[in-house]
Amino acid sequence: MIHQELRKLEAEGRPIRVGASGAGWMGSGFVAAMKHVPGMELVVLVDSDTEAAVDAFLAAGYDRDGIVEANAPGPAMDAVRTGKRVVTGSYEVAAQLEAVDIVTDVTPSPASGAEMAYAGIQHGKDVVLINIEADVTVGRMLKKLAREAGVIYSVSSGDEPGCLMELYDFVNTLGYEIIVIGKGKNNPLNPAATPDTVAESAKKADKDPGLPAAPKKREVRIREFFPETLLFQPSLITDGNGEASLNVTMADSITTWRMTASANSRVYR
């Protein structure tokens, strides 16, 4: 059974280490629940609002001294090695950490789920989304990418698709022929539903009809700046103190850059 397997991992000191994105009401609930799950450990939480991520850990009972903000893999790994929890605004940081075995996204945002899943797949992590909106939008492509990378892509048990598949497998095992399967777990099916009627229902339930589970609207920027040469500055003149400043717009590429500079005095030395 799953519970027994998790207990065994905990006893052996080999917990499943999780990197998650989302610190809204869904994400903060996930943080609180994970604190009590044996054999699993949430080591890094991603959110563009890192203070919200810190608050999610604090609300779950973690000490502030044990929470570190890091936006690069090195400092993040150093923190995890000392038993601290990491908050970051970067999906890439979470996906790159050796200390992360599996990544998930706990938001209703297709963009956030796709970003986290893609980063995880690119860095060899298994992916289990708690984000049906992302799965129905780009799940087929993410599944293909995961298969090619040799990792797992799945949605979680508990969300409707997971529950449906568990029910499907159970009924198949009993030898019955399945004629039709559908969702009926939470809300009554309304074939005549429109965005307006759904918005009305959301307002009655004190939910935001635009993005129900997010306290703040997440801004997602599409990567589009990929220069081979990041900057070429033929002349840069220092001030009276021999100092000069240079503003550089960083590329969207995930890479490293080599900087070469030369300087001359007024007499060209």
N, C-alpha and C positions, 0 to 999 in steps of 0.2 A: 504494500500500500504506500501511497505517496508520503503520508505522515511518518511512517516507519523509516522510509528511505531518508527523509530529511533529518529525522532524529539521529540516524546513523552518521550522516555527514557532519552534523553538529558534534557528535561524540568524538569523531575522528579529527575534528579541527579542520575540516575541508568544506566550509560553507560555499554555496553558490553565490558568487559576488555579482551584484546587480548595479548597473548604471541606468538611471531613469531620467526622463525629461518631463517637466511639468510640475509647477508648484501651486497650481490653482486649487479649487476645492477637491477635484479628483486626485491631483497629485499629492496634496497634503494628507488626504485620507490614506493614500497608498503608503506614504512615509510612516504614518502612525501604525498601519497594519503590519508593515514589514518588520517593525521593531519587535514584534511578538511571534514572528514566524521562525520556527527552528530550522537550522540548516540553510538559511538564506540571510544575506547581509546586504543592505543598501549602502554602497560606498561612495557614490557620487550622484548628485542631483543637478540637472541642467535647467536653467531658466534664464531668460533675458533679464528678468528682475531677480538678481542674485539675493537681494534682501528678502524677497518672498521665499526663496529657497532656504535661506537661513531660518526664517520664521517657521517654516514647515518642520525643520529638524527640531527647533526649540519646542514647538507645540507637541511634538511626539515624545519629549522628555530628554532630549540630548542636551549636554552641557555646552554653553557657548564656547568655552575654551577648546572643545573637541571638534569645532567646525572651522574649516579653512576655506577661503576663497582662492581659487587658482585658475589661471587661464592658459597654462602650458602643462604638457604632460609631466615634465620633470618635477616641478613643485607639487603637483597633484599626487604623483607616486610617492614622494617623500612623506606627504601627509598621511596617505593611506597606510604606509609601512609602520607608522607610529600609532595606528589605530584611530585616526581622526576621520571625520566625514568631510567630503569635499563638495563645495558648491561652485558652479562655473556657468558662464554664459555660452560656452562652446560645446556643441555636439561632438566635434572632433576630439576634444580633450577627453571626454568620457569614453569615446570609442577606442581611443589609442591606448588607454591604460592597460597594462599587463594585469592589474588587479581586478579587472572587470571580465567576467565570464559571459555575461548576457546583458543585452540592452533592451529597454522598453520605453515607450512613450505613453504618458498617462494624461492625455489631453483630448479634446474633441476637434483638434485642428489637423486637417489633412496635411498641411505644410509642415507642421512640427513633427508629426508622425513619420512623414516621408524623409525629412532631414535626419532624424535620429536613426531610422532603420537603414538608410543608405550609408550613413557614416559607419554604423556597426558592421554592415556587410563588407564595406571596403576595407575594414580593419580586422576581418576574420572573426567577428563576434556573432553568436546566435542571437536572433531577434524574436521576441514575443511581444507583440503590440497589445496595449490596452487602449486601443484607438480604432474603433470600427470605421470611423469616417475616413481615416487614411487608407485602411485596407480596401474599402469599396472603391476608393479613388485610384490608387496605384498599387494595390496589393498583388495583382497578377504580375506586374513588372518586377516588384520587389521579390516575389517568389522565384522568378526566373533568374534574377541576379544572385540570389542566395544559393540557388541550385548550382549555378556556374562557379560560385566561390566556395562551394563545399560546406556551407553553414545552413542552419535552420532558420526559416522564416515562418512564423505562425501568429495567430491571434490567441488570446487567452481564453481559458475556460471561465465561464461566468457571463461573458458577453454573449449576445444571442447566437451568433454563428457557431461559437464553441459549444454552447448548450445544445444547439440543433444537431451538431455532428455527434455529440455524445449520445443523444437520444437515437439518432439514426443507427449508430453502431450497436446500441443495446437492442433495438427492435430487430435489426438484421440478425443478431446473434440468436435471438429467439426463433428464427426461421420464418418470420412473417414477410410477406411481400409488401413493400412500402409503396403506396399509391401516390401520396402527396405529403409534403412536409412544409411547415411554415412557422412564422413567429407569432406567438401569442402570450409571451411571458409577462410583459408589463402593460402595454397600452393596447386598447382595442383597435383592431384593424379598421381603418376608415379609407376606403378606396376613393372617396370624394375629397380627401384632405387637400388643402392648398396652402401655400406659404402664409397666407393671411390667417387661415383658421388655426394653423399650427402656432403662429405668433400670438394669437389670442389665448390659446391654451397655455403657452409659456408664461405670458404675463400673469395669468391667474395663479400660476404656481410660483410666482415671484422669481422667474428665470429670465435671462436675457435672450430674446428670440434670435439675436444675431449670432452669438457665440455662447451657448448656454453655460459652459463650465469654466469660462475664463474670466478672472476678475479684471484683467486688463487685455485690451486687444493687442495681440502680438503683431509687430511689424516684421514681415519677412521680405528680405531683399534678394533678388535674383542675382546670382554671380554672373558677371559679364566682362570683367576687366582682367585679361590674361596676357599681358605683354611679355615678350621674350627679354627685352631690356627694360627694366623698371624705371630707370632714370638716367638721362645723359645731360649733365650740366657743364657746358664748356667753360664757364667762368663764374667764380664766386669770390667776391671781394670782402675782405675782413674789415672790421671797424677799427677805431683807434686803439683798441685793446688787443687787436689781433684775433678777434673772435668773429665767427660768422654762423648764421643759422640757415637751415635748409629744411623746407617742408616737403615731405614725400607722401604721395597717395599710394598706399600699399595695394598690391594686386589681390585679386580674389583667389589666385592660385594657392594651393597647399604645397609649398616648396620652401627652399632656402635660397638666399641671394648672396652673391659675392660682391663686395664693395671694393673698388679700386679708386684711389685718389692721389693726386700729385699737387705739390705746392711750389710756388716761386716767390722770391722776394722782389722788391722793386728793381733790383739789378739782375733779375733772372737767375738767381742762385737757388 
